[in-house]
């Protein structure tokens, strides 16, 4: 049975637009993949540290030479990598802050791009035969024809990183103009409903 890994980033709970997009996606994925397993990694509740000097020292030390302290420094990173490698479909749901991803998501990326595990020593991505879906909620609208399309750094960055580790089958559901919900110019239900056809297609992919 397929496994779906959902990486959530927003700290806003029920008020989060990206989390509401995720809920819709998960419902559709369950319907399309009965019996499939869903694993949630909530970065708002995961004590992810930014890369530190001890972490880097452990990272560059061969496993057979790592001290117990080094292994502990890499423990959560190892866990995140194994979650990714065990999934068939990865969903990254995130708001866009100042044109890019939140710091917590950047920290997750730094923990899962690992030489010898997700990235070969020759630079070739090792995470193959997987799908990814990006669910983005942004105040700006960056789709084709937008005068600020060149500011769509978050999408470009995530696609770049996924491609580097070997995931090239990537679908983006762009929830642009999400500030309308916060400004009460639109409802959460209406906003999500407009993206429902894209969400359904991405969730049904096999």
trRosetta pair geometry for C-beta under 8 A, 3 or more apart (Angstrom, degrees):
i j d omega theta_ij theta_ji phi_ij phi_ji
1 33 7.4 118 -170 171 87 100
1 35 4.8 -118 -120 126 138 97
1 36 5.1 -167 168 -102 102 48
1 37 6.2 106 108 -14 115 86
2 33 5.3 -68 52 -155 119 142
2 36 4.6 -18 69 -126 81 115
2 37 7.5 -154 104 33 43 71
2 88 4.3 -87 -152 48 92 150
2 89 6.5 37 168 -2 124 106
2 206 7.9 -133 -53 -135 152 75
3 36 6.7 -178 -85 -174 29 86
3 37 4.5 -18 -112 69 80 102
3 38 7.6 171 -161 -82 59 26
3 39 6.5 18 -179 -3 105 110
3 86 6.0 -30 87 137 160 82
3 87 4.9 -118 106 -124 102 54
3 88 5.3 123 49 5 65 88
3 89 7.5 -178 93 31 47 72
4 26 7.5 162 113 -119 151 78
4 29 5.6 56 -74 160 162 152
4 33 7.5 140 -36 67 117 152
4 36 6.2 59 -11 145 100 124
4 37 7.1 -175 26 93 68 52
4 38 4.8 -14 66 -112 105 72
4 39 7.0 178 89 27 53 68
4 87 6.6 48 -153 -152 14 107
4 88 7.2 -47 -72 58 49 84
4 89 4.9 -23 -111 72 75 103
4 90 7.9 162 -161 -89 57 22
4 91 6.6 18 -179 -5 101 110
5 39 5.0 -20 -109 71 67 104
5 41 6.7 12 -175 0 94 111
5 83 5.7 121 -127 156 135 94
5 84 6.4 -143 83 -103 173 46
5 86 7.6 111 -59 78 123 79
5 87 3.6 -70 -13 -87 113 154
5 89 7.3 178 27 88 68 51
5 90 5.1 -18 68 -112 103 69
5 91 7.0 -177 91 27 52 68
6 22 6.1 98 -163 -157 130 121
6 26 6.8 -19 -72 -79 151 112
6 38 6.6 14 -8 -173 114 96
6 39 7.0 176 23 87 72 50
6 40 5.0 -21 68 -111 106 67
6 41 6.9 176 87 29 53 67
6 91 4.7 -11 -113 66 69 112
6 93 6.8 4 -171 0 92 113
7 41 5.0 -17 -107 72 69 106
7 43 6.6 39 -177 -29 86 109
7 90 7.1 9 -3 -173 109 93
7 91 6.8 -177 26 92 68 58
7 92 4.9 -12 65 -111 112 68
7 93 7.0 173 85 25 57 67
7 105 7.4 107 142 -122 121 92
7 108 6.5 131 -162 165 137 165
8 18 7.5 149 -145 118 77 108
8 19 6.1 48 -146 -100 123 89
8 22 6.3 -24 -95 -62 103 170
8 40 6.7 4 -3 -167 114 96
8 41 7.2 176 23 88 71 52
8 42 4.7 -14 62 -117 114 67
8 43 6.4 -161 88 18 56 79
8 44 6.7 -51 116 4 99 101
8 93 5.4 -11 -110 65 63 109
9 18 7.1 -15 54 103 88 152
9 43 4.9 -2 -109 53 62 127
9 44 6.8 117 -176 -43 27 86
9 92 7.7 29 -21 -175 117 80
9 93 6.8 -167 17 92 84 62
9 94 4.3 20 38 -111 137 86
9 95 6.9 -133 93 21 108 73
9 101 7.3 -70 -168 -172 173 96
9 102 5.2 161 164 44 126 129
9 104 5.6 163 -148 83 92 114
9 105 4.7 -19 -107 -58 144 107
10 13 7.9 -130 117 -10 100 26
10 16 3.8 126 116 -135 150 137
10 17 7.8 164 -91 44 165 55
10 18 5.0 154 -30 54 131 115
10 19 5.5 -113 55 -33 129 102
10 44 6.6 -27 92 -54 34 133
10 93 7.4 -60 -5 124 103 94
10 94 6.9 163 -46 -139 81 41
10 95 5.2 90 -94 -16 102 107
10 102 7.8 157 -89 -20 45 152
10 137 7.7 11 -72 44 137 130
11 16 7.8 151 63 -77 27 125
11 44 4.6 157 -98 -128 64 122
12 15 4.5 -94 162 79 107 92
12 16 3.8 142 72 -67 103 84
12 19 7.2 -157 74 6 87 127
12 95 7.8 70 3 -39 125 140
13 16 6.2 150 61 -9 22 103
13 19 7.2 -81 172 46 16 167
14 19 7.4 -107 -109 94 23 135
14 20 7.9 66 -166 -67 51 97
16 19 3.7 67 87 12 120 110
16 20 6.6 175 96 -11 65 81
16 95 7.1 -110 -151 -48 95 112
16 137 7.5 162 176 35 72 158
17 20 5.7 -55 -152 37 35 111
17 21 6.5 39 149 -21 66 101
17 95 7.1 96 52 -94 95 93
17 137 3.8 140 91 -134 115 152
17 175 6.0 -175 143 136 122 150
17 178 4.7 -172 65 -156 174 129
17 181 5.8 142 -84 45 120 155
17 188 6.9 -151 -107 -130 74 90
17 191 6.6 -53 -139 115 114 144
17 192 7.7 -167 -159 -68 77 89
18 21 5.5 -49 -152 33 36 115
18 22 6.6 42 148 -23 64 101
18 93 4.4 146 164 165 101 91
18 94 5.6 -141 -147 63 162 5
18 95 5.3 -126 -17 -54 131 63
18 135 5.8 130 -154 118 81 99
18 136 6.9 -23 -106 -141 110 22
18 137 4.2 -125 -57 2 81 118
18 175 7.2 -168 -88 41 64 144
19 22 5.3 -46 -151 31 38 117
19 23 6.7 44 150 -23 65 98
19 93 6.5 116 -84 132 41 140
20 23 5.6 -43 -148 28 37 114
20 24 6.8 37 153 -15 62 101
20 188 5.6 -135 -118 -179 173 114
20 191 8.0 72 97 83 139 107
20 192 5.3 -103 135 -75 112 136
21 24 5.8 -57 -156 37 34 111
21 25 6.3 35 148 -20 67 107
21 93 6.0 174 79 -137 105 117
21 135 4.3 172 119 -178 131 128
21 137 6.7 -171 -10 -56 134 105
21 173 6.6 172 -172 106 132 132
21 175 6.0 -117 -70 -47 143 144
21 192 6.1 -163 -86 -122 60 96
21 195 6.6 -22 -121 92 105 146
21 199 6.8 -154 -166 -96 81 130
22 25 5.5 -56 -147 37 34 112
22 26 6.1 32 157 -20 69 105
22 91 6.7 129 -126 137 91 136
22 93 4.3 -50 -65 -63 112 166
22 135 6.0 172 -68 71 69 161
23 26 5.9 -52 -144 35 29 109
23 27 6.6 32 155 -20 62 104
24 27 5.9 -54 -152 32 31 112
24 28 6.6 23 154 -12 64 108
24 192 5.5 169 -39 179 147 121
24 195 7.8 116 88 90 156 99
24 196 6.6 -108 -178 -109 140 77
24 199 5.2 12 120 157 114 163
25 28 5.9 -64 -154 41 31 107
25 29 6.0 30 153 -22 69 109
25 91 6.1 144 127 -134 151 153
25 93 7.7 -162 24 -76 143 123
25 133 6.9 174 -148 108 144 148
25 135 6.3 -109 -33 -69 146 143
25 173 7.8 -164 -79 19 121 158
25 199 5.2 -118 -84 -162 74 105
25 202 6.9 -37 -131 89 108 114
25 203 5.3 179 -160 -76 67 115
26 29 5.5 -52 -140 37 32 112
26 30 6.3 37 158 -22 65 102
26 38 6.4 63 -144 -136 108 153
26 203 7.9 -149 -69 -123 11 129
27 30 6.0 -54 -152 32 27 110
27 31 6.7 25 152 -17 61 107
28 31 5.7 -56 -152 36 34 112
28 32 6.3 21 155 -11 68 111
28 199 6.0 144 11 135 154 93
28 200 5.1 -142 -141 -112 147 58
28 203 3.6 101 107 83 111 162
28 204 6.8 -72 160 -47 107 77
29 32 5.9 -63 -145 44 31 104
29 33 5.8 -20 170 26 70 113
29 36 7.0 -91 150 77 94 146
29 38 7.4 114 102 -90 130 117
29 89 7.5 -164 -138 91 132 150
29 203 4.2 -116 -65 -158 69 102
30 33 6.7 -79 -128 61 20 75
30 34 7.1 56 171 -94 62 51
30 36 7.0 -146 -116 54 50 105
30 38 7.4 -43 -77 -40 93 134
31 34 7.4 -1 -154 -61 22 82
31 203 7.8 55 50 133 92 128
32 203 5.7 150 14 133 138 87
32 204 4.4 -162 -112 -114 152 62
32 206 7.8 -141 156 -62 116 93
33 36 3.6 21 133 -22 116 139
33 206 8.0 154 -83 -99 102 90
39 83 6.1 -156 128 -154 146 103
39 86 7.8 53 1 93 158 114
39 87 6.8 -118 43 -86 122 108
41 46 6.6 9 -178 -48 82 146
41 80 7.1 92 -143 -124 153 85
41 83 6.1 91 -58 149 134 163
41 108 7.8 120 131 -131 131 136
42 45 4.5 30 102 30 114 105
42 46 6.3 159 87 -23 57 93
43 46 5.2 -55 -126 37 41 113
43 48 6.3 -25 -149 -1 89 137
43 102 7.9 153 105 89 137 124
43 104 4.2 136 149 149 124 123
43 105 6.3 159 54 -73 174 59
43 107 7.7 144 -157 66 124 106
43 108 5.8 -78 -99 -51 132 128
44 104 7.0 68 -75 147 48 176
46 76 7.7 139 180 -166 107 129
46 104 7.8 123 64 -168 96 116
47 76 7.8 -115 80 -102 77 161
48 76 7.0 -168 -109 138 66 143
48 104 6.1 111 55 -151 131 79
48 107 4.6 130 134 122 124 132
48 108 6.3 -53 -134 -69 164 68
48 111 6.7 -108 -149 -24 112 147
49 52 6.4 -26 143 -21 126 114
49 55 7.3 -174 97 -54 119 141
49 107 7.3 -174 100 -162 23 132
50 103 7.7 -44 -81 172 112 107
50 107 5.4 -95 -95 -110 61 110
50 110 7.3 39 -153 63 60 156
51 55 5.3 -133 -152 84 62 138
51 56 6.3 68 174 -55 104 94
51 107 7.8 -170 -25 -136 71 75
51 110 5.2 -107 -42 159 114 140
52 55 4.6 100 52 5 73 104
52 56 7.1 -140 95 -4 39 87
52 73 7.9 -113 64 -156 109 117
53 56 5.8 -56 -146 38 31 109
53 57 6.3 35 155 -22 65 104
54 57 5.5 -52 -146 34 34 114
54 58 6.4 32 156 -16 65 104
54 69 7.4 -76 -168 145 125 107
54 70 7.6 -147 176 -105 86 62
54 73 5.2 -141 132 -114 102 148
55 58 5.9 -59 -154 38 30 109
55 59 6.2 35 149 -25 66 108
55 73 5.1 -161 -97 166 58 115
55 74 7.0 128 -146 -76 74 68
55 77 7.6 116 -155 -31 112 143
56 59 5.2 -49 -142 34 35 118
56 60 6.3 17 163 -6 67 108
57 60 6.4 -66 -147 45 25 98
57 61 6.4 26 154 -26 62 113
57 70 6.8 -105 107 -113 89 106
57 73 7.9 33 64 84 86 167
58 61 5.7 -62 -146 31 31 112
58 66 6.0 57 -149 -133 82 114
58 69 7.9 -131 -82 113 120 68
58 70 3.6 164 -113 -160 99 87
58 71 7.3 -171 -152 -52 127 25
58 73 4.4 169 -12 75 157 127
58 74 5.0 -152 133 -37 134 108
59 74 6.8 146 -76 -92 64 118
59 114 7.5 -132 -142 -134 102 87
59 115 7.9 92 173 33 98 101
61 65 5.2 -120 175 90 99 103
61 66 5.1 128 106 -85 120 75
61 70 5.8 -42 58 -162 142 157
62 65 4.8 68 65 18 86 106
62 66 7.4 -137 94 -33 41 82
63 66 5.6 -39 -149 0 37 119
66 70 3.9 -132 -163 93 93 129
66 71 5.2 116 129 -56 127 79
66 74 7.6 -53 -151 17 154 133
67 70 4.7 101 50 3 71 102
67 71 7.2 -135 95 -3 40 85
68 71 5.7 -54 -147 36 34 112
68 72 6.4 35 154 -20 65 105
69 72 5.6 -54 -150 36 32 113
69 73 6.5 39 150 -26 64 102
70 73 5.5 -49 -150 29 34 115
70 74 6.7 14 156 -4 65 107
71 74 6.1 -68 -152 47 31 99
71 75 6.6 61 146 -63 65 85
72 75 5.3 -18 -150 -22 38 120
74 77 4.9 -67 -161 51 64 117
74 78 5.5 71 139 -32 89 100
75 78 5.8 -57 -152 32 26 111
75 79 6.6 26 152 -19 62 106
76 79 5.4 -52 -150 34 37 116
76 80 6.4 37 152 -19 68 103
76 111 6.9 -46 112 -155 89 145
77 80 5.8 -54 -149 36 32 110
77 81 6.4 32 153 -19 65 106
77 111 4.2 -139 -117 -162 85 93
77 112 7.4 -163 -160 -69 75 43
77 114 6.8 125 160 -76 114 131
78 81 5.8 -56 -149 36 31 112
78 82 6.4 28 155 -17 65 107
79 82 5.9 -57 -148 37 29 108
79 83 6.5 35 152 -23 63 103
80 83 5.6 -50 -152 30 33 115
80 84 6.6 31 152 -17 64 105
80 108 6.6 -158 -160 -152 147 81
80 111 5.1 53 60 121 151 120
80 112 5.2 -103 127 -76 111 94
81 84 5.8 -58 -154 37 33 111
81 85 6.2 26 154 -15 69 109
81 111 7.5 -130 -46 141 85 79
81 112 5.4 160 -88 -133 68 70
81 114 5.6 -32 -95 17 142 140
81 117 5.1 0 -173 148 148 139
81 118 6.1 -132 -140 -37 103 112
82 85 5.7 -54 -138 41 34 108
82 86 6.0 29 161 -17 65 112
83 86 6.1 -68 -150 40 24 106
83 87 6.7 25 155 -29 62 110
84 87 6.0 -60 -153 23 30 112
84 90 6.7 16 -137 -93 80 130
84 112 5.5 87 -19 -151 155 131
84 118 6.9 6 99 -96 139 130
84 127 6.5 -41 144 -121 111 140
85 117 7.6 -95 -56 172 135 89
85 118 7.3 -132 -68 -87 98 88
85 127 6.7 -118 -99 -113 68 93
87 90 5.5 99 110 -71 143 76
87 130 6.6 69 101 -141 81 130
88 130 6.1 -166 -168 -126 34 79
88 131 7.1 20 144 26 69 89
89 130 6.8 179 -86 -171 31 81
89 131 4.6 -11 -117 68 81 100
89 132 7.2 166 -165 -86 58 32
89 133 7.1 17 177 -2 102 101
89 205 7.5 140 -114 82 132 102
90 130 6.3 46 -7 156 101 124
90 131 7.2 -173 28 96 67 51
90 132 4.4 -16 69 -110 99 84
90 133 7.4 -179 93 26 53 61
90 162 7.9 -171 77 -122 139 120
90 167 6.9 -35 33 -132 132 162
91 132 7.4 163 -84 -160 31 59
91 133 4.9 -14 -111 66 78 98
91 134 7.9 167 -158 -86 56 23
91 135 6.4 19 -176 -5 100 111
92 105 7.2 91 -168 -144 117 124
92 132 7.0 10 0 -173 100 106
92 133 7.6 -178 29 89 62 51
92 134 5.4 -16 67 -114 97 68
92 135 7.1 -175 91 29 47 71
92 158 6.3 -160 82 -151 153 138
93 135 4.1 -12 -111 68 80 115
93 136 7.9 -165 -150 -70 46 35
94 101 5.6 -5 156 -136 155 92
94 102 6.4 -149 -161 11 110 99
94 105 5.5 11 -111 -67 143 156
94 134 7.7 -42 29 -163 100 86
94 135 7.4 132 18 81 54 67
94 136 6.1 -15 70 -111 78 68
94 137 7.5 -153 106 28 37 78
94 154 7.2 -154 100 -173 125 131
95 102 6.6 58 65 -41 88 113
95 136 7.7 101 -135 -162 18 62
95 137 5.0 -42 -108 73 65 98
95 138 7.2 134 -170 -83 60 51
95 178 7.7 -130 -130 83 88 157
96 99 6.5 -1 169 -135 111 14
96 100 6.9 135 -160 58 79 10
96 101 7.1 -56 -118 -88 59 42
96 136 5.9 42 -44 -173 107 107
96 137 6.9 -159 3 85 81 46
96 138 3.7 3 34 -100 133 99
96 139 7.4 -127 74 13 102 70
96 140 7.5 -80 93 39 140 91
96 154 4.6 -113 -118 -21 104 158
97 100 6.6 -39 72 70 69 62
97 101 7.3 31 32 160 89 15
97 102 5.3 79 6 -84 130 68
99 140 7.6 1 -94 31 74 142
99 151 4.9 -94 -124 174 125 93
99 152 7.5 -131 -159 -104 87 14
99 153 4.6 63 147 25 99 115
99 154 6.6 -163 158 -26 45 89
100 106 7.9 29 147 -62 115 120
100 153 4.8 -41 -83 100 81 120
100 154 5.2 158 -140 -75 32 77
100 157 6.4 48 -142 -1 92 154
101 105 4.2 -91 161 81 124 132
101 106 5.8 151 89 -50 110 81
101 109 8.0 97 82 -20 153 131
101 154 5.1 124 -53 -133 71 95
101 157 6.4 -127 -7 86 111 137
101 158 6.8 107 -56 -59 134 103
102 105 5.1 93 62 8 78 100
102 106 7.3 -142 102 -3 42 88
103 106 5.5 -55 -149 38 38 113
103 107 6.3 42 151 -23 68 103
104 107 5.6 -51 -151 33 33 114
104 108 6.7 38 149 -21 63 100
105 108 5.4 -45 -150 31 38 114
105 109 6.6 43 149 -20 64 99
106 109 5.5 -49 -152 33 35 115
106 110 6.5 36 150 -20 65 103
107 110 5.6 -53 -150 35 34 112
107 111 6.5 29 152 -16 65 107
108 111 5.8 -62 -152 39 33 109
108 112 6.3 10 160 -6 70 112
109 112 6.3 -70 -141 43 28 96
109 113 6.1 19 166 -15 69 110
109 161 5.4 -50 -145 -156 125 157
110 113 6.6 -52 -133 35 25 102
111 114 7.7 -9 163 -54 40 105
112 118 5.9 46 159 -12 73 164
112 165 7.4 -11 129 -93 96 164
113 118 6.0 -108 -127 82 36 126
113 119 5.8 30 -170 -20 74 132
113 161 6.8 -96 -68 -159 126 99
113 164 7.0 8 -126 105 121 125
113 165 6.1 -125 -111 -70 77 117
114 117 4.0 3 94 48 115 120
114 118 5.2 85 44 21 76 94
114 119 6.6 165 75 25 32 91
115 119 5.4 -51 -96 82 48 98
115 120 7.6 12 -152 144 67 11
115 121 5.9 69 -172 -88 106 67
116 119 7.6 0 6 73 33 61
116 120 7.5 72 -85 -129 33 36
116 121 6.4 30 -69 -50 75 93
117 126 6.9 -168 128 68 26 145
118 125 7.2 -22 160 -154 70 72
118 126 5.5 -160 -160 56 25 102
118 127 5.1 1 -148 -37 88 110
118 165 4.5 -14 158 -147 106 118
118 166 7.5 -143 -178 15 73 110
119 123 7.1 -18 179 -141 100 30
119 124 7.6 156 -163 79 58 35
119 125 6.2 -39 -109 -110 65 49
119 126 6.2 -137 -70 4 14 99
119 164 6.7 -11 -104 145 118 91
119 165 5.7 -79 -68 -110 85 72
120 123 6.5 -33 77 40 86 21
120 124 4.2 5 35 57 132 81
120 125 7.3 -68 2 -12 91 6
120 126 5.5 129 -47 -56 81 102
124 166 7.4 53 157 -80 68 102
125 128 7.0 130 114 -64 96 79
125 163 7.1 -133 -44 155 153 37
125 164 5.8 144 -77 137 110 33
125 165 4.4 106 -139 157 105 19
125 166 2.7 -176 130 -50 116 75
125 167 7.3 -128 168 -5 148 52
126 165 6.9 -49 42 -172 63 72
126 166 5.7 -136 48 -22 18 147
127 130 6.0 -41 158 22 91 135
127 165 4.6 22 23 141 119 99
127 166 4.2 162 60 60 60 114
127 167 5.5 -29 107 -43 111 91
128 166 4.7 -76 -68 164 65 129
128 167 7.8 -165 -106 -77 29 52
130 166 7.8 76 32 108 103 95
130 167 5.3 -50 79 -110 102 103
130 169 7.2 -170 99 50 42 108
131 167 7.6 111 -151 -159 10 105
131 169 4.7 -63 -112 105 69 117
131 170 7.7 160 -169 -86 59 37
131 171 7.4 8 -179 2 104 102
131 205 5.8 168 -151 112 166 130
132 162 5.4 -103 31 -144 167 149
132 167 4.9 69 -20 158 126 137
132 169 6.9 136 22 89 71 65
132 170 4.7 -14 72 -111 103 80
132 171 7.3 -179 95 28 54 65
133 170 7.5 165 -87 -160 29 57
133 171 4.8 -17 -112 68 77 98
133 172 7.7 165 -162 -87 56 26
133 173 6.7 22 179 -4 101 104
133 202 4.5 99 -118 175 135 130
133 203 7.7 -10 -49 -68 170 55
133 205 8.0 158 -63 31 116 133
134 155 6.6 137 115 -122 159 77
134 158 5.6 114 -104 110 138 150
134 159 7.6 -71 -28 -60 148 79
134 170 6.7 30 -14 -179 104 102
134 171 7.2 -167 24 94 71 49
134 172 4.6 -13 62 -114 111 73
134 173 6.8 -173 89 30 58 64
135 173 5.1 -4 -111 64 65 112
135 175 7.1 31 179 -12 70 117
135 199 7.7 42 -108 -107 113 98
136 154 6.2 136 -132 113 138 133
136 155 6.5 -78 -28 -73 163 91
136 172 6.8 -6 6 -165 116 95
136 173 7.1 168 25 84 69 60
136 174 5.5 -12 64 -122 110 55
136 175 5.9 -168 94 31 54 82
137 175 4.3 -24 -102 83 61 128
137 178 4.3 67 -174 -74 89 165
138 141 7.6 161 92 -77 107 32
138 142 6.8 3 84 -3 155 111
138 154 7.2 -176 -79 33 129 145
138 174 7.4 -31 22 -169 114 83
138 175 6.8 141 18 85 64 69
138 176 5.4 -19 68 -111 99 61
138 177 7.8 37 87 -3 69 31
138 178 6.0 126 60 13 24 113
139 177 7.3 31 -174 -120 33 19
139 178 6.1 -81 -82 58 41 80
139 179 3.9 44 -132 -39 89 117
140 146 7.8 106 161 178 95 145
140 148 5.8 -76 -174 94 133 141
140 151 6.6 -19 114 93 163 129
140 176 6.3 -49 114 -150 44 99
140 177 7.7 -20 164 -63 12 48
141 146 5.2 -165 112 -109 83 136
141 148 7.6 104 71 57 57 105
141 176 3.5 103 -114 152 63 136
141 177 5.0 14 -66 -43 106 91
142 146 5.3 -134 -137 62 24 156
142 148 6.3 -77 -102 101 74 83
142 149 5.3 116 -168 -124 69 51
142 151 6.4 -125 -108 74 117 78
142 152 3.6 133 169 -79 147 109
142 155 7.0 -173 100 6 140 132
142 174 6.7 -120 61 -163 88 141
142 176 5.9 -170 16 -96 65 133
143 146 5.6 106 57 -25 50 117
143 149 7.3 -69 88 -106 15 101
143 174 5.7 162 -71 87 97 150
143 176 6.1 -127 -17 3 97 149
144 149 7.0 45 -112 -109 27 143
145 149 7.4 119 51 -54 21 132
146 149 4.4 132 68 -59 92 82
146 176 7.8 -114 -82 -165 151 165
148 151 4.7 -22 169 19 93 122
148 152 7.9 124 126 -39 74 76
149 152 5.8 -27 -172 -10 52 117
152 155 4.9 -16 161 33 105 114
152 156 6.1 113 109 -20 81 98
153 156 5.7 -64 -147 44 34 111
153 157 5.7 35 158 -25 71 110
154 157 5.9 -57 -145 35 24 111
154 158 6.4 16 161 -12 62 109
155 158 6.2 -60 -145 39 28 104
155 159 6.1 23 160 -14 65 111
155 172 5.7 37 -138 -129 117 151
155 174 7.1 -20 -77 -94 138 110
156 159 6.0 -62 -147 42 26 108
156 160 6.1 30 155 -23 64 110
157 160 5.7 -58 -150 34 27 113
157 161 6.4 23 157 -15 65 107
158 161 5.8 -53 -145 38 32 108
158 162 6.2 29 158 -15 66 108
158 170 7.9 165 123 -163 94 144
159 162 5.9 -56 -143 41 29 109
159 163 6.1 31 157 -19 64 110
159 170 5.6 169 -119 97 85 161
159 172 7.6 -48 -65 -58 114 123
160 163 5.8 -61 -151 38 26 111
160 164 6.4 31 153 -26 64 105
161 164 5.6 -51 -150 28 32 116
161 165 6.8 12 159 -3 64 104
162 165 6.4 -67 -152 44 31 96
162 167 4.1 -67 178 75 95 108
162 168 7.5 163 125 -75 96 32
162 170 5.6 110 98 -80 152 135
163 166 7.7 90 -171 -42 29 7
163 167 6.8 -92 -74 71 32 57
163 168 5.6 63 -116 -95 79 75
163 170 7.7 -76 -57 -14 83 137
167 170 6.4 90 134 -64 95 99
171 201 7.7 -158 -160 107 153 96
171 202 4.5 -171 105 -114 148 108
171 205 7.1 174 -18 -24 146 154
173 195 5.7 91 -179 -176 112 122
173 198 4.8 145 -119 125 98 123
173 199 5.8 51 -118 -77 158 69
173 202 6.1 -93 -46 -12 116 153
175 178 5.2 52 134 -68 102 112
175 191 7.1 65 -159 162 110 107
175 195 5.9 -44 -92 -62 87 155
177 180 5.4 13 157 -10 89 115
178 181 5.8 -33 -177 18 65 111
178 182 7.3 57 135 -8 75 100
178 191 6.8 86 -124 -171 68 146
179 182 5.3 -54 -154 42 53 111
179 183 5.8 44 149 -15 79 109
180 183 5.8 -60 -139 47 30 106
180 185 4.3 -84 -160 72 82 108
180 186 4.1 42 130 12 113 114
180 191 6.9 161 79 -90 107 121
181 184 7.5 29 177 -77 31 32
181 185 7.7 -81 -59 52 20 69
181 186 5.4 -58 -77 79 60 91
181 187 7.0 40 -126 173 85 12
181 188 5.5 73 -147 -81 130 62
181 191 5.2 -51 -66 -26 117 155
186 190 5.3 -125 -176 83 92 121
186 191 5.2 100 130 -61 127 97
187 190 4.5 90 57 9 88 103
187 191 6.8 -154 89 -8 44 86
188 191 5.8 -59 -148 36 29 111
188 192 6.3 22 159 -13 66 109
189 192 6.2 -60 -147 40 26 105
189 193 6.1 30 155 -26 63 111
190 193 5.6 -54 -145 33 30 116
190 194 6.8 36 156 -26 62 99
191 194 6.1 -53 -161 23 30 111
191 195 7.4 9 150 -2 61 106
192 195 6.0 -71 -160 44 39 102
192 196 6.8 68 142 -61 69 85
193 196 5.3 -18 -156 -23 41 122
195 198 5.3 -57 -172 46 71 113
195 199 5.6 74 130 -28 88 105
196 199 5.5 -58 -142 39 33 113
196 200 6.1 36 160 -23 69 105
197 200 5.8 -53 -146 34 30 112
197 201 6.6 28 157 -18 63 104
198 201 5.9 -54 -150 35 32 110
198 202 6.4 26 155 -15 65 108
199 202 5.9 -60 -148 39 30 108
199 203 6.1 24 157 -17 67 112
200 203 5.9 -60 -142 40 27 108
200 204 6.1 21 161 -18 64 113
201 204 6.1 -62 -144 37 26 106
201 205 7.1 47 153 -47 59 91
202 205 6.0 -34 -163 -6 35 117
